[in-house]
Amino acid sequence: MKQLITNAIIVNEGQQQKGSVLIREGRIVGIYAGEAPPEARVGSEIIDAEGKYLLPGVIDDQVHFREPGLTHKGDIYSEARAAVAGGVTSYMEMPNTVPQTTTQERLAEKFALAAQKSLANYSFYIGATNDNINELLKTDFSKTCGVKLFMGSSTGNMLVDNRTMLENIFSRVQGLIAVHCEDEAAIRKNTELFRTKYGEEVPVACHPAIRNDEACYRSSALAVELAHQYNARLHVLHLSTAKEMQLFRNDIPLSQKRITAEVCVHHLWFCDADYERYGARIKWNPAIKTAVDRERLFDALLDGTIDVVATDHAPHTLDEKRNSYFKAPSGGPLVQHSLVAMLEFVHDRRMTMEQVVEKMCHHPALLFRIKERGFIRTGYHADLVLVDAARTWQVAPENILYKCGWSPFEGQQFRSAVTHTWVNGNLVYHNGQLIESSRGMALEFE
């Protein structure tokens, strides 16, 4: 069956043009300016996209889908459904599950789960520890997105704080090294200061003072130093401070960068003034910081210092989030709302639609060297999203698809809506309805 998307405003590679896209056998086989030729219509299912924007599918390079072991919060099936409803057609999932993904066997188990359950395309990081270098070196980086390194911020036993092991990883791993950078010693010191003042009842608003800009900078600077020393491919995840921006370059194109940077939606959207309203619902690691930090991150996104936008989607139940500061876990669900949140900046004339597509679709594909995705190009997999940029809607419990059942955006009115999502040419989401007859594919990397 062929599908022909007609009359769309195609947003791709820095341009907008009205046109049509032909899909056959999961691939884009024709892109036409204006009307499609008659032969493209023959035997095709026609989707009239008049007035809507056709984008490449969003690629989210940082999610936590909680399977195995933490599936009361979310799982591959539930969170991938939420992803495609938000226009995210491919994701890369993190290793801090139970058990952790720190061996080739555990990695293979996750791929097998996703093949059975995921509506979206997928890849998985293998996690680094202080003693699993041999497992990391077995990794096939044509099939695995990278090594995840918790560098200074502990998640179970995945804190890698041994300098020899860090040098081993940076000097020997041939694939991309994605790092969470917060200095554990600085965080411990700050934690004790606030415990002395408040006991166990530390206000959530103190989170950015405990996990402060110095803790972030110290760890990020070390990662960048090691990457320079060993010429490693380094990707620094979820940057949160103005200070860290001096570590990254914007004077060379992404294709020439060995050291790259990411910002997450929540660090562009919220600031420390929002803790009073949202409490632990916006408790993330690294912490959401000041409005000044937020504005510098936004400027860095636009000037090329920051290369991609992701979510760090990390669901917890509301009951877990209602705990006191030290007991409330960090992280929140975002993958269903990341694209429409970024499109709010387009409505506010702070970004262009082309820039959103660059940072959420093109650049993740280029940075991770993903084969045949991230662009609307003939021969590429048909991962596509249709957006109505004139449809206002409100986030409410009845339209939230996360297994945890809540969103920090609840009550937020968005001025754009995802109406259709295709994954490998299969229509998987259409005007609020999920179509679950297909499954995503494992991403492949150059």
Residue pairs with C-beta under 8 A, 6 or more apart in sequence:
1 43
1 45
2 22
2 23
2 24
2 29
2 40
2 43
2 44
2 45
3 22
3 23
3 24
3 44
3 45
3 47
3 422
3 425
3 427
4 20
4 21
4 22
4 23
4 36
4 40
4 41
4 44
4 45
4 46
4 47
5 20
5 21
5 22
5 23
5 47
5 49
5 54
5 384
5 386
6 20
6 35
6 36
6 46
6 47
6 48
6 49
6 50
7 18
7 20
7 48
7 49
7 50
7 51
8 18
8 19
8 20
8 21
8 49
8 52
8 53
8 54
8 386
9 16
9 17
9 18
9 49
9 51
9 52
9 53
9 54
10 16
10 17
10 18
10 19
10 21
10 31
10 53
10 54
10 376
11 53
11 54
11 55
11 353
11 354
11 357
12 55
12 56
12 357
12 375
12 376
12 377
13 362
13 375
13 376
14 354
14 358
15 354
16 53
16 353
16 354
17 33
18 33
18 34
19 31
19 32
19 33
19 34
20 30
20 31
20 32
20 34
20 35
20 36
20 40
21 28
21 30
21 31
21 32
21 54
21 376
21 382
21 384
22 28
22 29
22 30
22 31
22 32
22 36
22 40
22 44
23 29
23 382
23 384
23 422
23 425
24 425
25 425
26 381
26 382
26 424
26 425
26 426
27 379
27 380
27 381
27 382
27 425
28 376
28 377
28 378
28 379
28 380
28 381
28 382
28 384
29 378
29 379
30 36
30 40
30 378
31 376
31 377
31 378
32 40
47 386
47 420
49 386
51 388
51 390
52 386
52 387
52 388
52 389
52 419
53 353
53 386
53 387
53 388
53 389
54 376
54 384
54 385
54 386
54 387
55 87
55 353
55 357
55 361
55 376
55 384
55 385
55 386
55 387
56 357
56 361
56 362
56 373
56 374
56 375
56 376
56 383
56 384
56 385
57 87
57 88
57 89
57 90
57 361
57 373
57 374
57 383
57 384
57 385
57 421
57 422
57 423
58 86
58 87
58 88
58 89
58 90
58 338
58 339
58 360
58 361
58 385
59 88
59 89
59 90
59 91
59 92
59 360
59 361
59 364
59 365
59 368
59 370
59 373
59 374
60 83
60 88
60 90
60 91
60 92
60 310
60 311
60 313
60 335
60 338
60 360
60 364
61 91
61 92
61 145
61 178
61 235
61 262
61 308
61 310
61 364
61 367
61 368
62 92
62 94
62 178
62 237
62 238
62 262
62 264
62 310
62 311
62 312
62 313
63 79
63 83
63 91
63 92
63 93
63 94
63 310
63 311
63 312
63 313
63 314
63 335
64 74
64 93
64 94
64 96
64 97
64 312
64 313
64 314
64 315
64 331
65 74
65 75
65 76
65 79
65 80
65 91
65 93
65 313
66 73
66 74
66 75
66 79
66 97
66 315
67 74
67 75
67 76
67 97
67 110
67 113
68 97
68 98
68 99
68 109
68 110
68 113
69 97
69 98
69 99
70 97
70 98
71 403
72 317
73 315
73 316
73 317
73 320
73 403
73 404
74 315
74 333
74 402
74 403
74 404
75 117
75 403
76 93
76 113
76 114
76 117
76 118
76 122
77 117
77 118
77 119
78 401
78 402
78 403
79 313
79 315
79 333
79 335
79 402
79 403
80 91
80 114
80 117
80 118
80 119
80 120
80 122
80 440
81 119
81 401
81 434
81 436
82 333
82 335
82 336
82 400
82 401
82 402
83 89
83 91
83 119
83 120
83 313
83 335
83 336
84 119
84 120
84 421
84 423
84 428
84 429
84 434
85 336
85 401
85 418
85 421
85 429
85 434
86 335
86 336
86 337
86 338
86 339
86 340
86 418
87 339
87 340
87 385
87 387
87 418
87 421
88 120
88 335
88 338
88 339
89 120
89 121
89 373
89 383
89 384
89 385
89 421
89 422
89 423
89 440
90 120
90 121
90 122
90 123
90 370
90 373
90 383
90 440
90 443
91 120
91 121
91 122
91 123
91 335
92 122
92 123
92 124
92 125
92 145
92 146
92 368
92 443
93 110
93 114
93 122
93 123
93 124
93 125
94 125
94 127
94 148
95 101
95 102
95 106
95 124
95 125
95 126
95 127
95 148
95 158
96 127
96 148
96 150
96 155
96 156
96 158
97 110
99 106
100 106
100 127
100 129
100 156
100 157
100 158
101 107
101 110
101 124
101 125
101 126
101 127
102 126
102 127
102 128
102 129
102 132
102 135
102 158
103 126
103 132
103 135
104 126
104 135
104 138
104 139
107 124
107 126
107 139
107 144
110 124
111 122
111 124
111 442
114 122
114 124
114 440
114 442
115 439
115 442
116 439
117 439
118 439
118 440
119 423
119 428
119 434
119 436
119 438
119 439
119 440
120 423
120 428
120 440
121 373
121 381
121 383
121 423
121 424
121 440
121 441
121 442
121 443
122 440
122 441
122 442
122 443
123 143
123 144
123 145
123 442
123 443
123 445
124 144
124 145
125 144
125 145
125 146
125 147
125 148
125 178
126 135
126 136
126 139
126 144
126 146
126 147
126 148
127 147
127 148
127 149
127 150
127 158
128 136
128 147
128 148
128 149
128 150
128 158
128 160
128 165
128 169
129 157
129 158
129 160
130 157
130 159
130 160
130 161
130 162
130 165
131 165
133 165
133 168
133 169
133 172
136 147
136 169
136 172
136 173
137 172
137 173
139 147
139 173
139 175
141 174
141 175
141 176
141 445
142 444
142 445
142 446
143 442
143 444
143 445
144 175
144 445
145 176
145 178
145 368
145 443
145 445
146 175
146 176
146 177
146 178
146 235
146 368
147 169
147 173
147 175
147 176
147 177
147 178
148 178
148 179
148 180
149 160
149 169
149 177
149 178
149 179
149 180
150 158
150 159
150 160
150 179
150 180
151 160
151 166
151 179
151 180
151 181
151 219
151 222
151 223
152 159
152 161
152 180
152 181
152 182
152 183
152 184
152 185
152 215
152 218
152 219
152 222
153 159
153 180
153 181
153 182
153 184
153 187
153 219
153 285
153 286
154 184
155 180
159 184
160 166
160 169
161 184
166 222
166 226
167 226
167 230
169 177
170 177
170 226
170 227
170 229
170 230
170 232
170 234
171 230
171 232
173 232
175 233
176 233
176 234
176 235
176 368
177 227
177 232
177 233
177 234
177 235
178 235
178 236
178 237
179 220
179 223
179 234
179 235
179 236
179 237
180 237
180 238
180 285
180 286
181 216
181 219
181 220
181 222
181 223
181 236
181 237
181 286
182 211
182 215
182 216
182 219
182 285
182 286
183 214
183 215
183 216
183 218
183 219
186 212
186 214
186 215
186 218
187 210
187 211
187 215
190 209
190 210
190 211
190 212
190 215
191 210
194 202
194 206
194 209
194 210
195 202
198 206
200 324
200 325
200 326
201 324
201 325
202 210
202 324
202 325
202 326
203 275
203 325
204 275
204 279
204 280
204 283
204 325
204 328
205 272
205 275
205 276
206 325
207 275
207 283
207 287
207 288
207 325
208 272
208 287
208 288
208 289
208 290
210 287
211 285
211 286
211 287
212 287
212 289
213 240
213 241
213 242
213 243
213 244
213 289
213 293
214 243
216 239
216 240
216 241
216 243
216 244
216 286
217 241
217 243
217 244
217 247
220 236
220 239
220 244
220 247
221 247
223 234
223 236
224 234
224 236
224 247
224 248
224 259
226 232
226 234
227 233
227 234
227 258
227 259
228 259
231 258
232 258
233 258
234 258
234 259
234 260
235 259
235 260
235 261
235 262
235 367
236 244
236 247
236 248
236 259
236 260
236 261
236 262
237 262
237 310
237 312
238 262
238 263
238 264
238 267
238 284
238 286
238 310
238 312
239 245
239 261
239 262
239 263
239 267
239 286
239 297
239 306
240 267
240 286
240 287
240 288
240 289
240 293
240 297
241 286
241 289
241 293
241 296
242 292
242 293
242 296
242 297
245 296
245 297
245 300
245 305
245 306
247 259
248 259
248 260
248 261
248 300
248 305
248 306
249 257
249 259
249 305
250 300
250 303
250 304
250 305
254 260
254 304
254 307
254 363
254 366
254 367
255 366
257 307
260 307
260 308
260 367
261 300
261 305
261 306
261 307
261 308
262 306
262 307
262 308
262 309
262 310
263 297
263 300
263 301
263 306
263 308
263 309
263 310
264 284
264 309
264 310
264 311
264 312
264 334
265 309
265 310
265 311
265 334
265 337
265 338
265 341
265 342
266 282
266 284
266 288
266 311
266 312
266 332
266 334
266 408
267 284
267 286
267 288
267 289
267 293
267 294
267 297
268 294
268 297
268 298
268 301
268 309
268 342
268 345
269 341
270 278
270 282
270 288
270 294
270 408
271 288
271 289
271 290
271 291
271 293
271 294
272 288
272 289
272 290
272 291
273 291
274 282
274 288
275 282
275 288
278 408
279 321
280 321
280 322
280 323
280 325
280 328
281 321
281 332
281 406
281 408
282 288
282 332
282 408
283 321
283 325
283 328
283 329
283 330
283 331
283 332
284 312
284 314
284 330
284 331
284 332
285 330
285 331
288 294
297 306
298 350
300 306
301 309
301 359
302 351
302 355
306 359
307 359
307 363
307 367
308 359
308 360
308 363
308 364
308 367
309 338
309 342
309 356
309 359
309 360
310 338
310 364
311 334
311 335
311 338
312 331
312 334
313 332
313 333
313 334
313 335
313 338
314 330
314 331
314 332
314 333
315 331
315 332
315 333
315 402
315 403
315 404
316 329
316 331
316 332
316 404
317 404
317 405
318 404
318 405
318 406
320 328
320 329
321 328
321 329
321 332
322 328
323 329
332 407
332 408
333 402
333 404
333 406
333 407
333 408
334 341
334 407
334 408
335 402
336 400
336 401
336 402
336 407
337 395
337 407
337 409
337 412
337 414
338 360
339 356
339 360
339 385
339 387
339 416
339 418
340 414
340 416
340 417
340 418
341 409
341 414
342 351
342 356
342 359
342 360
343 353
343 356
343 387
343 389
343 414
343 415
343 416
344 414
344 415
344 416
345 351
345 356
346 352
346 353
346 356
346 389
346 416
347 389
347 415
347 416
353 389
361 374
361 375
362 374
362 375
363 374
364 370
364 374
365 373
365 374
365 375
366 374
368 443
368 445
369 445
369 446
370 443
370 444
370 445
370 446
371 443
371 444
371 445
371 446
372 379
372 380
372 381
372 444
373 380
373 381
373 383
373 443
374 383
376 384
381 424
381 425
381 441
382 422
382 424
382 425
383 422
383 423
383 424
384 420
384 421
384 422
385 418
385 420
385 421
385 422
386 418
386 419
386 420
386 421
387 416
387 417
387 418
387 419
388 416
388 417
388 419
389 415
389 416
390 415
390 416
391 415
391 416
391 417
391 419
392 413
392 414
392 415
392 417
393 399
393 413
393 414
393 417
394 411
394 412
394 413
394 414
395 407
395 409
395 410
395 411
395 412
395 414
396 410
396 411
397 405
397 406
397 410
399 432
400 406
400 407
400 410
418 429
419 430
419 431
420 427
420 429
420 430
420 431
421 427
421 428
421 429
422 428
423 438
423 440
424 438
424 440
424 441
426 435
426 437
426 438
427 435
428 434
428 435
428 436
428 438
429 435
